[in-house]
C-alpha cells in the first residue's frame, strides 16, 4: 500500500503563487507516475499535472500549461506543484495520486488540500 499526504494549500489573491507538496510512504518502489488532480465545488475531478517518476518528465493539462510546474524528489518520495499566476478558476481541492507500474489508472490518492484563489 501507498499513503499520500498533501500540504501547502491555502488562500491567495488572483495572480499569486502557491506550492503544493505530496509525500508518499509505503510501497513506493512500484511508482510509475505521480499526478495532481483538482475538484472544484459542484464539478468533476480533473487532471492538472503529473510527472513520470523514473525520468521526472512532467505533463500538464492545457488549462495550467505555462503557469504550473510539476517536479519530484525521488529521494524524498515527494512531488511538488508550483503554481504561478493563479486564477479564481484554479480554486478547488487538490489531490495527489500515484500510479503503479503496469497500471492504467491511478491506484492511490491523498485526502486533498484546499486551494482558494480570491479575485
Secondary structure, 3 states (H helix, E strand, C coil): CEEEEEECCEEEECCCCEEEEEEEEECHHHEEEEEEEEECCCCCCEEEEEEECCCCCEEECCCCCCCEEEEEEHHHCEEEEEECCCCHHHCEEEEEEEEECCCCCCCEECCCEEEEEEC
